Amino acid sequence: MDYIVKELSKKNIPFYRLNTEDLPKYKIVFGIADINDWTISLKEKEISGFEVKAAYFRRPEIPQVMPSSLNLSDAEYIQNEWLSVLKNLYWRLDKKWLNSPTSIFLSEDKAKQLVIAKEIGFKIPNTYITNDYYSAVKLQVEKGIIAKPLKHALLSGTKEKVIFTSRLKPLKAKDSAAISMAPIIFQNEINKKFDVRVTVVADKVFAVGIWSQVTKETTVDWRKGSKTDLKHSVINLPTDVESMCYKLLKELDLKFGAIDFICDGEDNFWFLEINPNGQFAWIENKTDLPISETIVNELVKISQGE
């Protein structure tokens, strides 16, 4: 979000940044005369629905209810009331979003992404999303398999742990009980030449190759391990793949999407997933691609009714 704020400031575009975790500190007035009939204010700073022409949604936090005098039940009640206000605010901004919260939420379904991507024409690794041992075993008949989470990749606690995409040893019957606990994405492993991150903003595509095969620890998942200086290079997508990227965003009702691919040794691009609210700052830092500027330019177009 800081990158967007920096770009807005550079262009002298007025903006209002609302950190949703701080919402209980604000005074809100929501009327019903019009969808824009609302104000949010903190001290002398106030924003009205009639002033907002475009909106950008970036990883909001849950409103934090702080008073220590509240018991757990009261705090939960108050937090839920603020969540209801936030939900209504999202609706009131419906036609003004770059990506609406509703579209983001519905697009985060990885199973849905894979089905739509397959229909569009992307190459997809053979895949099962399952907690059934025998279904997973079917994938390892011809080649190796990898596994990755369907949704949450972070195990919280005193020792936080990230679940990376992992290459599996041949599955055996003793693995059945563990597999049955929760659905997992199982896929045949594609031999990589490099990883690809494609950031799409409206009618602009920014494609970057991530040279993940230079070290053993980043071979399967380039985010894994201590290697933070992997080579990133701007690449050109095949015309058909670029066209399918635009089509995927249209199908998911998005104007922004961060799409992950694998490029194999024969220069085929294999679709993995799309993040409708994905990171882009590190790509901008490593390549100087104007992603933030393009996002802001698109917000300006939205504000002008384009």
Order of alpha helices (4+ residues) and beta strands (2+ residues): alpha-beta-beta-beta-alpha-alpha-alpha-beta-alpha-beta-beta-beta-beta-alpha-beta-beta-beta-beta-alpha-beta-beta-alpha-alpha
